[in-house]
Each structure stands twice: as C-alpha cells, then as structure tokens.
Amino acid sequence: HILKGMKRNYGHKQVELALNKIAKKVPGSFVGMDIIAGFPGETVEQFEETYSRMRDLPWTRMHVFPYSPRSGTYAMRMPGHLHRSEIMTRAGQLRNLSAQRFSVETESQVGKQKSVLVLQDTGRGLSGDYWNVDLSQFHSLKTGDIISVAGTGVVRNEHQGWVEGTGELICGGGHKNSKKNLRHGRDKKRSPGVHEIR
C-alpha cells in the first residue's frame, strides 16, 4: 500500500527477493538503500511490519528520510498525514536499526581479504563485494589497477567506518610488475592503508 502510494512499480516481495538474491550471490556485500519514514497513510501496524521485515533481511546500511510535505506533489494531496513528531520518532527507530546493522557489518570486514579495483582520479577503489575503499594513503596506483586489501582493524563513527589494512598490487594495468607491495610515501615498510566503508 505504501509503496503503491509512492508510485513505485514494485512491492515488498520484490524487495525481499532482490536482497536475498544479492546475499546469496555475493555474501557480505555492501547493500545500501533509501527508505522514507512516515509517508502519508502509514499506520502504526504498517510501520512495525516494515521495521520487522527490515530487521530480518540482509543489507548493510539504510539512508532514512523522514517524510516532508512538498507543495504540488501527489503525496501532499493524500489523506493521513502524520504529525511531525511521529514521523521523526519512526525515522529515529529506523536510523537506530541501521546504525546497529552498520556496526555489525563493518566489524565483520576485519580480517577479510578483498580485491579492489582502483577508480579514476578519486583516490578510492571498489571491492568485488561493493565496499568503497580509500586508497589515498597508497602511492603509485593507477586507474584500473587491482589491489588486494587485508582488513586489520576498524575505526567508525555514526555515519562512516574505516577498516585499516595492508595492501598489495595483484594486477597493475599501468605497471610493469604484475604483483608488488604497495608502500606509503613516508614509510619504506609495507604499510597500513585505509579501507573506507560508507
């Protein structure tokens, strides 16, 4: 009912199927999604059902948006607008759920070895399981290189997380050597990098 009111062409069954398929094909992958709390007409029972469903499904992080009325929109004309305080309460519950899940998932990345594709002019990479990787502490990387990153620790705040690790180039499109250790410019030893989780 709520997704239909949002003019979405899918329902909760399709969402569940997609999330479970991703978890089966790429275990531990980063899956983020946007979710609106307090959409017009959302009953207490519907919100509790959404919360329960999200709690039990595989994902990494939710971007939670409390519904805000916008003049001229279809939703603005819908009945059942909630009081702002109720909207914020529901959004807070979903954000807490997301923070808890994100904490567990970032911790689970420690000790994992990831192959990371270096992206163009960003100082970052993308792992095979879709985690963003900050490679700014490594030098001599080029777009298209693939670096193997081993997570050794985690640093996290409410909105971001970092897995500290060491890196090794395993496939360098722009390098003569196909495999070599990566070193930070200030350290001659094999050095820690930062695997950034957003």
Backbone torsions as a table, in degrees:
resi	resn	phi	psi	omega
1	HIS	NA	-48.0	-177.8
2	ILE	-67.7	-46.3	178.8
3	LEU	-62.2	-36.5	177.1
4	LYS	-64.1	-40.1	177.6
5	GLY	-64.8	-26.2	176.9
6	MET	-83.6	2.6	-178.8
7	LYS	66.0	29.7	174.8
8	ARG	-83.3	145.7	-179.0
9	ASN	-98.5	28.4	176.6
10	TYR	-146.4	164.5	179.3
11	GLY	-122.3	-175.2	-175.9
12	HIS	-65.4	-28.4	179.9
13	LYS	-66.2	-39.4	177.6
14	GLN	-66.8	-37.9	177.9
15	VAL	-63.7	-47.1	179.1
16	GLU	-60.0	-44.5	-179.4
17	LEU	-61.3	-44.3	-178.5
18	ALA	-64.3	-45.5	-178.8
19	LEU	-64.2	-41.3	179.6
20	ASN	-68.8	-34.7	177.0
21	LYS	-65.3	-43.3	179.3
22	ILE	-61.9	-45.6	-178.8
23	ALA	-61.8	-33.2	-179.6
24	LYS	-76.3	-40.6	-176.3
25	LYS	-80.4	-37.1	-179.2
26	VAL	-131.8	79.0	-178.0
27	PRO	-58.7	138.0	177.6
28	GLY	78.0	7.4	-177.6
29	SER	-70.5	153.8	177.3
30	PHE	-79.3	120.3	178.1
31	VAL	-127.4	114.5	176.7
32	GLY	-113.2	155.2	-179.8
33	MET	-152.8	157.2	174.4
34	ASP	-97.9	142.7	178.2
35	ILE	-143.7	137.8	-179.9
36	ILE	-103.0	130.9	178.0
37	ALA	-105.3	138.7	174.7
38	GLY	79.1	29.0	177.4
39	PHE	-63.7	146.2	-178.6
40	PRO	-50.9	131.5	178.9
41	GLY	91.4	-6.4	-179.3
42	GLU	-72.0	116.1	179.9
43	THR	-83.7	168.1	176.8
44	VAL	-59.5	-43.2	-178.9
45	GLU	-63.4	-40.9	178.8
46	GLN	-65.9	-40.3	177.9
47	PHE	-64.4	-44.5	180.0
48	GLU	-62.5	-36.4	176.9
49	GLU	-65.2	-42.8	177.5
50	THR	-61.4	-45.7	-179.7
51	TYR	-60.4	-46.9	-179.3
52	SER	-62.8	-42.6	-179.3
53	ARG	-64.1	-45.3	-179.7
54	MET	-65.8	-36.1	179.0
55	ARG	-60.4	-33.6	-174.1
56	ASP	-95.2	-9.2	-177.6
57	LEU	-92.8	156.4	178.9
58	PRO	-84.5	121.7	175.6
59	TRP	-163.1	176.2	-175.8
60	THR	-112.3	-47.2	-176.3
61	ARG	-154.1	141.9	175.4
62	MET	-109.8	138.1	167.8
63	HIS	-97.1	108.7	-173.4
64	VAL	-97.9	126.6	178.9
65	PHE	-116.9	120.2	172.5
66	PRO	-71.0	135.0	-178.2
67	TYR	-59.9	135.2	174.9
68	SER	-127.8	128.8	-179.9
69	PRO	-66.5	138.8	177.1
70	ARG	-127.4	124.9	-177.6
71	SER	-62.0	141.8	178.1
72	GLY	86.7	-3.8	-179.0
73	THR	-91.3	159.4	176.9
74	TYR	-61.6	-42.0	-178.1
75	ALA	-62.0	-32.7	-179.5
76	MET	-62.2	-29.5	-178.4
77	ARG	-88.1	-5.7	-177.5
78	MET	-76.8	150.2	175.4
79	PRO	-78.6	167.3	172.4
80	GLY	83.0	30.2	176.2
81	HIS	-66.3	134.7	-177.5
82	LEU	-90.0	156.7	174.9
83	HIS	-66.5	145.2	-176.2
84	ARG	-56.4	-38.0	-178.7
85	SER	-64.0	-37.3	178.2
86	GLU	-69.3	-39.6	177.6
87	ILE	-60.3	-45.4	-178.4
88	MET	-68.2	-33.9	177.3
89	THR	-63.6	-44.8	179.6
90	ARG	-66.7	-41.0	177.8
91	ALA	-62.8	-39.0	178.7
92	GLY	-62.9	-39.6	178.8
93	GLN	-64.3	-41.8	178.9
94	LEU	-68.5	-37.5	178.0
95	ARG	-65.5	-38.0	176.5
96	ASN	-64.3	-41.5	177.0
97	LEU	-60.8	-43.4	179.3
98	SER	-63.7	-42.9	-179.7
99	ALA	-62.6	-40.4	178.8
100	GLN	-64.9	-45.2	180.0
101	ARG	-64.9	-43.9	-178.8
102	PHE	-61.0	-38.6	178.0
103	SER	-61.9	-45.9	180.0
104	VAL	-64.4	-44.1	-176.7
105	GLU	-69.0	-38.3	177.8
106	THR	-65.8	-41.2	177.8
107	GLU	-61.0	-34.3	-177.4
108	SER	-69.9	-15.0	-179.5
109	GLN	-78.7	-18.7	-179.7
110	VAL	-65.2	130.6	-179.9
111	GLY	91.4	-7.1	179.9
112	LYS	-88.6	142.7	175.8
113	GLN	-98.1	128.2	-176.5
114	LYS	-126.7	139.1	170.2
115	SER	-90.1	125.6	-171.5
116	VAL	-123.1	127.5	176.6
117	LEU	-85.9	126.9	178.6
118	VAL	-76.3	125.5	-178.8
119	LEU	-92.2	160.5	-172.1
120	GLN	-71.8	124.4	169.4
121	ASP	51.4	34.0	-179.2
122	THR	-121.7	-15.3	-174.3
123	GLY	70.9	15.5	-178.9
124	ARG	-132.0	169.4	176.1
125	GLY	-140.4	174.9	178.3
126	LEU	-128.6	125.1	-178.5
127	SER	-79.5	166.3	-179.4
128	GLY	-64.4	-19.7	176.3
129	ASP	-107.9	24.1	167.2
130	TYR	71.1	27.8	170.6
131	TRP	-92.3	134.4	175.0
132	ASN	-72.3	139.8	-175.9
133	VAL	-126.3	125.6	176.3
134	ASP	-86.9	115.3	-178.1
135	LEU	-109.4	16.9	-173.1
136	SER	-65.4	-21.2	-179.0
137	GLN	-85.7	-7.1	175.3
138	PHE	-96.8	150.5	176.3
139	HIS	-116.4	167.6	176.7
140	SER	69.7	16.2	175.5
141	LEU	-87.0	145.5	178.5
142	LYS	-128.1	155.2	178.2
143	THR	-53.9	130.0	179.7
144	GLY	96.6	-13.8	174.6
145	ASP	-64.4	154.2	173.8
146	ILE	-119.8	122.6	-178.0
147	ILE	-114.1	139.4	175.5
148	SER	-92.5	121.1	-177.8
149	VAL	-115.2	128.7	177.1
150	ALA	-107.9	120.8	179.2
151	GLY	-75.4	131.8	-179.6
152	THR	-121.7	-9.3	-179.8
153	GLY	-172.7	173.0	-178.8
154	VAL	-137.2	137.6	172.0
155	VAL	-124.8	129.5	-172.4
156	ARG	-148.0	143.9	166.4
157	ASN	-119.5	-163.4	-173.3
158	GLU	-63.5	-33.2	-171.5
159	HIS	-111.5	-17.7	-175.3
160	GLN	-137.2	162.8	175.3
161	GLY	-146.6	148.9	178.0
162	TRP	-128.4	133.7	169.8
163	VAL	-103.8	115.8	177.5
164	GLU	-75.5	143.8	-178.6
165	GLY	-164.5	-179.0	174.6
166	THR	-112.2	153.1	-176.5
167	GLY	-128.2	150.9	177.9
168	GLU	-143.1	129.1	178.5
169	LEU	-71.2	126.2	-179.3
170	ILE	-114.4	-16.8	176.3
171	CYS	-154.6	106.9	-176.0
172	GLY	-111.8	108.2	179.7
173	GLY	-64.5	-30.0	-177.4
174	GLY	-106.9	10.3	-178.2
175	HIS	-114.5	151.2	177.0
176	LYS	-72.3	-39.3	-179.1
177	ASN	-86.8	137.0	-178.6
178	SER	-81.6	-16.4	-178.2
179	LYS	-150.9	125.1	176.9
180	LYS	-160.4	157.4	178.0
181	ASN	-72.2	145.6	175.3
182	LEU	-100.1	140.0	-177.4
183	ARG	-128.5	142.9	174.0
184	HIS	-71.8	148.3	-176.0
185	GLY	-60.2	-25.3	-177.0
186	ARG	-96.9	0.3	-174.2
187	ASP	-136.3	125.5	-179.0
188	LYS	-81.5	-14.6	178.3
189	LYS	-86.1	166.1	174.8
190	ARG	-61.3	123.3	-165.1
191	SER	-114.3	159.0	177.1
192	PRO	-71.5	143.5	171.8
193	GLY	-113.3	-172.3	179.5
194	VAL	-128.4	121.6	177.8
195	HIS	-100.2	105.1	-171.3
196	GLU	-90.3	130.8	-179.0
197	ILE	-113.0	123.1	177.3
198	ARG	-122.4	NA	NA
